[in-house]
Amino acid sequence: MDLDLLHKVFGRDQAWHGPCTLIVDCEAAVATLGIDTLLGGGAKQYAPRMVSGRIPADSVCLLKDGRALVFLQQHRIRQPSGEEIIRQTLTLADPAHVVALEFADTNALGVLGLSMPVGRLSGIRSRSSEGQS
């Protein structure tokens, strides 16, 4: 991904930014497509796994020199006792291998100098157009 574009999205101040999904040009994440189960006799049946380049990140930071994207993932693990443990994974990624960023909201539009599209998108009206008929 273009370094200038990453600086535009994440800034040059080396600050943490909210959640997004990084899409990289390698197989970097494994997702479980269902739940693993125990069958009769203690045999295990494993749900299918999908390997992709989509990495969900809870927080992202671009280093000042632009040499790495640092992202943090939080994993909640429920113990048999009911206690919940939060484990964090910190990963450094080469910006040259990031091919796309995906955000769950449209806040990044303003950073890029864009406004919300006008009109209907796939039959969904924006909140600003609700009540205007």
C-alpha positions as CSV (number, residue, x, y, z in Angstrom):
1,M,0.0,0.0,0.0
2,D,1.2,3.5,-0.7
3,L,3.0,4.9,2.3
4,D,1.6,8.4,1.7
5,L,-1.9,7.0,1.8
6,L,-1.1,5.2,5.1
7,H,0.2,8.4,6.5
8,K,-3.0,10.2,5.5
9,V,-5.2,7.5,7.2
10,F,-3.1,7.0,10.3
11,G,-1.2,10.3,10.6
12,R,2.5,10.9,11.2
13,D,2.3,11.3,15.0
14,Q,2.6,7.5,15.8
15,A,-0.7,7.4,17.6
16,W,-3.0,4.4,18.1
17,H,-6.2,4.3,16.0
18,G,-9.4,2.3,16.3
19,P,-10.3,-1.1,15.0
20,C,-9.9,-2.1,11.3
21,T,-9.1,-5.1,9.3
22,L,-5.8,-5.3,7.5
23,I,-5.7,-7.3,4.3
24,V,-2.2,-8.5,3.5
25,D,-0.8,-10.3,0.5
26,C,-0.1,-13.6,2.4
27,E,-1.9,-16.2,4.4
28,A,-1.6,-14.6,7.8
29,A,-4.8,-15.5,9.7
30,V,-6.7,-18.7,10.4
31,A,-10.5,-18.5,11.1
32,T,-12.6,-21.3,12.4
33,L,-15.9,-21.7,10.4
34,G,-18.0,-23.2,13.2
35,I,-17.3,-25.0,16.4
36,D,-15.2,-28.0,17.3
37,T,-17.3,-30.8,18.8
38,L,-16.9,-34.0,20.7
39,L,-18.6,-37.0,19.3
40,G,-19.5,-40.3,20.9
41,G,-16.6,-42.2,22.4
42,G,-14.5,-39.0,22.8
43,A,-13.8,-38.6,19.1
44,K,-13.2,-35.0,18.1
45,Q,-14.8,-33.4,15.0
46,Y,-13.0,-30.2,14.0
47,A,-14.8,-27.4,12.2
48,P,-13.3,-26.3,8.9
49,R,-10.5,-23.8,9.1
50,M,-10.1,-20.9,6.6
51,V,-6.7,-19.4,5.9
52,S,-6.7,-15.8,4.6
53,G,-4.9,-12.5,4.5
54,R,-7.6,-10.7,6.5
55,I,-6.3,-9.7,10.0
56,P,-8.7,-8.1,12.4
57,A,-7.0,-5.5,14.5
58,D,-8.3,-3.8,17.7
59,S,-5.8,-1.0,17.5
60,V,-3.4,0.1,14.7
61,C,-0.4,2.4,14.7
62,L,1.9,3.5,11.9
63,L,5.4,4.1,13.1
64,K,6.7,7.7,12.4
65,D,9.3,6.5,9.8
66,G,6.6,4.4,8.1
67,R,8.7,1.3,8.2
68,A,6.0,-0.8,10.0
69,L,2.4,-1.0,10.9
70,V,1.9,-2.1,14.5
71,F,-1.4,-3.7,15.4
72,L,-2.8,-5.2,18.5
73,Q,-5.4,-8.0,18.7
74,Q,-7.2,-8.9,21.9
75,H,-8.4,-12.4,22.4
76,R,-10.9,-13.3,25.2
77,I,-10.6,-16.8,26.5
78,R,-13.2,-18.2,28.9
79,Q,-11.8,-20.6,31.4
80,P,-13.8,-23.6,32.6
81,S,-14.2,-21.8,36.0
82,G,-16.0,-18.9,34.2
83,E,-13.1,-16.5,34.5
84,E,-12.3,-14.6,31.4
85,I,-8.7,-14.0,30.4
86,I,-7.7,-11.3,27.9
87,R,-4.6,-12.1,25.8
88,Q,-3.1,-9.5,23.6
89,T,-1.0,-10.2,20.4
90,L,1.2,-7.4,19.1
91,T,2.2,-7.8,15.5
92,L,4.5,-5.7,13.2
93,A,3.7,-5.7,9.5
94,D,5.6,-4.4,6.5
95,P,3.4,-1.7,4.9
96,A,4.5,-2.9,1.5
97,H,2.5,-6.1,2.2
98,V,-0.7,-4.4,3.2
99,V,-2.9,-4.4,0.2
100,A,-6.1,-3.0,1.7
101,L,-7.7,-1.6,4.9
102,E,-11.3,-2.3,5.9
103,F,-13.1,-0.1,8.4
104,A,-16.4,-1.0,10.2
105,D,-17.6,2.6,9.9
106,T,-17.3,5.5,7.5
107,N,-15.1,7.8,9.7
108,A,-12.1,7.3,7.4
109,L,-14.0,9.1,4.6
110,G,-13.3,12.5,6.3
111,V,-9.6,11.7,6.7
112,L,-9.4,11.0,3.0
113,G,-11.3,14.2,2.1
114,L,-14.4,12.3,0.9
115,S,-18.0,12.8,1.9
116,M,-20.8,10.2,2.1
117,P,-22.3,9.2,-1.2
118,V,-25.6,10.8,-2.0
119,G,-28.6,8.7,-2.6
120,R,-29.4,5.1,-2.1
121,L,-26.7,2.4,-1.9
122,S,-28.1,-1.1,-2.5
123,G,-31.5,0.0,-1.1
124,I,-30.1,1.4,2.1
125,R,-30.7,5.1,2.9
126,S,-28.2,7.1,4.9
127,R,-29.4,8.5,8.3
128,S,-29.1,12.0,7.0
129,S,-31.6,11.3,4.2
130,E,-34.1,9.7,6.6
131,G,-37.2,11.9,7.1
132,Q,-36.6,13.8,3.9
133,S,-39.2,12.5,1.5
